[in-house]
Amino acid sequence: MGTILSYNYLEDFTDDLRRDGRYTFTIEEVRNHLKITEEAVKKALNRMTNKGKITPVRKGFYLIVPPEYSIQKTLPSSMFIDQLMNYLRKPYYVGLLNAASFHGASHQAPQEFFVITEKPPLRSIKKGNLKVNFIIKANIKEEFLEKRKTEAGYIKVSCPELTAVDLLIYEKSIGGINRCFTLLHELQEAMRPSVLKKVIFKDVPAPVLQRLGYLLDLIHPDGKLSEVVFDTLKGSYLRSTPLKTGKSIVGCFVNDKWRVIENTIPVSDI
């Protein structure tokens, strides 16, 4: 009887949170609110989890699953990632394919959710159709992040210019250089040369800038965006760098302007 009573109390508690527009809670909140034994807390949480009404995504952190998401038994990542990262006390931003989609590059709907954060690394989240990948970056700069509204609050998203740079840095994580090229085609319309200049001012490796400038030049020869990248590299000694890493460069032409070894021909899906 006590277990059922605890379950009912927990269900009432989560219903109250939902009425306040919340989709997440922590085990500490349950303990403080319900004032029941630790064993009763665990049993109530397990019962609601088994019924698909809540889902644990990290130790001590739970999602409230409303009826419209009962089949998935989870929520879209954008509805809880800000609360999760605050709970973990980790700086973060939504990046790569997901950030690109926020900026209008929605040609290829991402199947995974990419979150950039700092050390120590976090394990990926994999639950059914839910997959959140955490990527480590040494220094997250708030000035290049934008707040975007979701149905559960706000999330931090990389600006178009930082998104473009990250796509080249982590291109293997998103499917390779062709996918980068496709996304840059769509992203460049939202990019501003003045902001790109600040983003790439330092901390971005020269090979990444060489590839970025080369691809931007293919989209708009001698355009303002590629000009900003070129000016940043001007005066630096540039080693020849392959456009596609891990592929043979034997017999390949080297682009004079960017010192990029053309060991593949980038193809856009657009």
N, C-alpha and C positions, 0 to 999 in steps of 0.2 A: 504493500500500500504506500509506503514511504517513497519508493522509487517512482511510482506513478505520480504522486503528489509533486515530487521534485521535477519530474518531466513537465508537468503542467505549469509549474512556476517558471521553468526555463522557457517554455513556449510562449507564455504571457510576456516574459521579458523581451524575447526577440520580436514579438508582435509590436510591443511598445517602441522598440528601436526602429522598426520599419515605418511606423506611423510618423516618426521623426525624420524619415528620409535616410536612415542608415541601413547599410547592407553588411556591416562587419561588427564583430565584437571580440573581446579578448577574454581569456579564462579568468584574468584578474577581476574584470568587471562582473563576471558571473559570481565569483566568490564574494565580492564586496556587496553585491546587490541581493543575492538570495540568502546569504547567511545560513548555509546548510553544510553538512559535513563534506570532507574531501571525497569520500567514497560516493556520496549522493551526487555530487557535481559530476564525477566521472561517468556514473551510470546514466544520468540525465543527458549528458553530451553524447554518449554512445547511442542512446535510444533515438535522439533526434537526427544523428548522423545516419543511422541505419534506415530511418524513414525518409532520408533524402532532403530533410528540411534545413540542415546546416552541413557545411563541408569544411574540414580543417585543411588549411593550405600551408601553415607553418606551425610549429609547436606553440600552442597557446593562442593561436589566431584563427578565427573562424569566419566563414561567409554565411550569410543568411540567404537561403535559396527561395525566392518567391515562386508562386505557381507557374508563372510564364517561363521559368527556367528549370522546371522540375525534371524534364526529360534529360537535359544536359547535366543536372545535379551540380552545377557550378555557375559562375557568373563570367561575363566577358572581363578580361583582365583590366580594361580601362575603368571598370566600376569599383575596383578595390586596391589597385596598385599603390595609390598615394597613401591610403590608410596603412597598408602593409609596410611600406618603406618608413613611414613615420613610427610605426610600432617597433621596427627593427633599428630605428635611429640611424638610418643610412641616407646620405644624399643620393639623388637619382634623377634621371630623366628618361622619358620614353624616346627611343631613337630608331634609327635605321628605317626599315620598311614601314613601321607603324607611324613614325614621325612623318615620313614622306606622304603617307596617305592623309594625314591631317592637313598637309600643305597642298593637297590637290593631286598628288601622284597616286591615283587609285587604280591605275591600269591593271596592276597585279595585286589582288587582295592577299595580304599576308596571312599565312596559316599559323604563324607563331608570333609571340609577343616579345619584343626586345627591350630590355631595360638596362641602361648604362648606370653603373654605380662604382663605388670605390672599394678598395681592399678593406677587410678580408673578403675573399670570394664567397658567393652564395650558391647553393645547389639549385639547379633548375627545378621548376615546378612542372610536374607532369601528372595530370589527372583527367583521364578520358580525352576529350577534345581540347582540354586546356593545356597549353604549353607556354611557359614563361622562361625565356633565356636571360640570364644575368651576365652582362659583359663588364669586365673590369677596366676602368680608366683611371689614370693617375691623378688627374686634376679636373674636377667638374666646376665650370664657371657659370654662375647663376645669370650673368648678364646676357648669355646666349640662349637662355631658356624662355619659353612662353608658357603661360597658363592657358589650358584649354578646358572648356566645360564639358562634363559628361553628365549622364542622368543621375550620377551618384556623387557629384561634386566637381572637383577640378583635378587635373593632372599636369605635371610638368613635361613639356615636349621640347626637343631641340628645335631651334629656329631653322629655316630652310638652308642657310649657309653652313651651319654646323652639321646639319643632316647630310649635306652633300659631301663634306669632308669625311665624316664617319663612314659613309658608304664605301669610300675608297680605302679607308683604314681597315675596315672589317669586311671587305668584299667577299672573302671566302665564306663568311657566316651567312651571307644573304643569297648565295647562288652564283657568284662569279662576276666577271667584268661586263658581260652582256647585260645582266640585270642592272648593274650600276649605270650603264649607258642609257638604258631605257628610263630609269628613274630620273637621271639627270636631265633628260629631254623634257620631262614634266616639271621637275623642280626648278629649273633655271628661270622659269617665268615668275616665280615668287622670290628669287634671290636678288639681293641688292649689293652692288659692288662695294659700297661703303662698309656694310656689315661684314662681307666676305673678307675684306682687307683686315678687319679687326680679328676675325676668327683665325686667320692663317698667319697673323703677325709673328707668332712664335709657337713652339711646342709641336708643330706639325712637321713630320719628316719630309725632307726634300723629295724622295721618290713618290710619296703620296701626292705632293703638289704637282710634280711633273705629270703624273697620270691624270690628275684632275684637270690641269690646264690643257693637256692634249685632247681629252674628251670634250671639254667645253669648246675648244677650237673646232672640233669636228661638227659640233652642233651649230655654232655661230662663228665662222672664221674671223679672227681678230675682233671678237666682240668685247664688250666692257668687262665681263666677268673673267674671261681668259687673260685679258690685259692686266687685271689686278694680280692674278697669280703670277704672270710673267714678271711684273715689276717687283714682286716679293722675292722672286728667285734671282733677279738681276744682280750680277756681281758675284754670285756664288759659283763655286766649282761644282758642276753637275756631272756625276757619274752616269753612264748609260744605264737605264733601268728597264727591264722588260715590262711591257704592258700587261701581260698575263704571267704572273709568277708561277714557277714550277713547270713551265713549258720550254722546250728547246728554243734557243736563240740563234742556232747555227744558220748562217746564210741570210739572216733577217736584216732589213733596212733599219737604220737609225735615224729618227726624225731630228733634223738639225736644230730646230727651235727648242724642243723640249727634252732632247736627249733621251727619248723613249724608243726602246727597241720594239719594232712593230712585229711581234711574233704571233699576233692574232689580228683579225679584222673585227672590230666590235660591231655587233648587230643589235639594233633596237627593235623591240616588238611593236613599236608605234608605227 
